[in-house]
Amino acid sequence: MIPAILPTYNRAPLSFVNGEGAWLWTEDGTRYLDMGAGIAVNALGHAHPALVEALTEQAGKLWHVSNLYDIPNQQRLAQLLVDNTFADTVFFTNSGTESCELAVKMARKYWSEKGEDRTTILTFEGAFHGRSSAAIAAAGSEKMIKGFGPVLQGFVQLRWGDADALRAALTDDVAAVLIEPIQGEGGIRVMPDADLQALREMCDETGALLILDEVQCGMGRTGLLFAHEWAGVTPDIMMVAKGIGGGFPLGAVLATENAAAGMTAGTHGSTYGGNPLACAVGARVMELMTEDSFLPRVNAAAGRLRQGLEGLVASHPQIFGEVRGAGLMLGIKARVPAAELVQQAYAQHLLTVPAGDNVLRLLPPLNITDDEIAAALDRLDAVATALERVV
Ligand SMILES: Cc1ncc(COP(=O)(O)O)c(C=O)c1O
């Protein structure tokens, strides 16, 4: 018999009832160290007092009004994003998938308004942009699209890291290039700064719009507010979600005035996007992340975690391969099935996330403490030691 919840997830037999910072508790009081943070969602940890305050204060005033009216919290959050990024304008969504939908629509509308037949969007193997029909077509993997055809047309997947293929495909009839600066689900694969700079130049030469998917790698995760800032280039359109809501469902599409030119009244909308509750939390997240001390602390924590992981790779070469990633978006290429590492980590009361390419992902809250990093490293050491006994 089909379960009451549609069985699209293979869930671990774990259920949490409380959270605080980097910790989660099960009903029986067992405490787990959360190095997954809801897959890069709980950027400020669980139950951050300032976010609880922002949410409950707004909840006591007003939950929902239609986008037919001005929403002050939305205005406030949009201004914070515009003031702190390349963007001139923002549309709020409820998820990364919805941000993908709008990014694709916006790019195509841009060319349609210009009267040009440019609809093709270049994407990359190993990408993950969400689960809607457009997002699975963009990623294009057999695993995601099988059985869900007909697949939305107009996406061409290129090999990750193949600069020649990209140059050949990026002709002047391409509408846009859509890429994650760091592939998350694909296995923490980092696009080198020089490649992102070259891609920006190629887009400028052909006029193609550059769409960055920073749903997972954005919002402070790499030690700058957005990952592309390390390369010193800016996109035309950017997808955001996950960390921006700190655990409350919220996403956004950020764009330049030029890229957004086609999106006039009536061309797009959302019932809940930019809802007062979500934006109250999102604005508070942005305020905290733009405090002077926030990103330097993320970089310090990232250095500490990375150094510890390199040490684990050196001491457990049978279990761990290389360390990948940037900031607090780190992965360890596993020499045993990554899923087994995740299972063993449960036994150490440690939450990690598997990724493609047999990688174990670590995406802790960005405000994780040094002691918590040390505890995570100790637990990973114990995971590797336990597995060494059976390998
Ligand atoms: C890079 C990236 N884009 C898009 C998405 C889709 O986001 P959501 O699950 O919020 O729809 C994800 C989710 O994991 C992601 O990692």
PDBQT file of the ligand as one rigid body, heavy atoms in Angstrom, charges set to zero:
ROOT
HETATM    1  C1  LIG A 401      22.023  24.592  -7.118  1.00  0.00    +0.000 C 
HETATM    2  C2  LIG A 401      20.576  24.305  -6.855  1.00  0.00    +0.000 A 
HETATM    3  N1  LIG A 401      19.643  24.862  -7.653  1.00  0.00    +0.000 NA
HETATM    4  C3  LIG A 401      18.338  24.652  -7.447  1.00  0.00    +0.000 A 
HETATM    5  C4  LIG A 401      17.889  23.849  -6.432  1.00  0.00    +0.000 A 
HETATM    6  C5  LIG A 401      16.419  23.632  -6.225  1.00  0.00    +0.000 C 
HETATM    7  O1  LIG A 401      16.014  24.276  -5.066  1.00  0.00    +0.000 OA
HETATM    8  P1  LIG A 401      14.659  23.863  -4.313  1.00  0.00    +0.000 P 
HETATM    9  O2  LIG A 401      14.840  22.475  -3.806  1.00  0.00    +0.000 OA
HETATM   10  O3  LIG A 401      14.511  24.896  -3.246  1.00  0.00    +0.000 OA
HETATM   11  O4  LIG A 401      13.562  23.950  -5.305  1.00  0.00    +0.000 OA
HETATM   12  C6  LIG A 401      18.819  23.249  -5.574  1.00  0.00    +0.000 A 
HETATM   13  C7  LIG A 401      18.381  22.360  -4.498  1.00  0.00    +0.000 C 
HETATM   14  O5  LIG A 401      19.116  21.549  -3.978  1.00  0.00    +0.000 OA
HETATM   15  C8  LIG A 401      20.198  23.475  -5.793  1.00  0.00    +0.000 A 
HETATM   16  O6  LIG A 401      21.126  22.924  -5.019  1.00  0.00    +0.000 OA
ENDROOT
TORSDOF 0
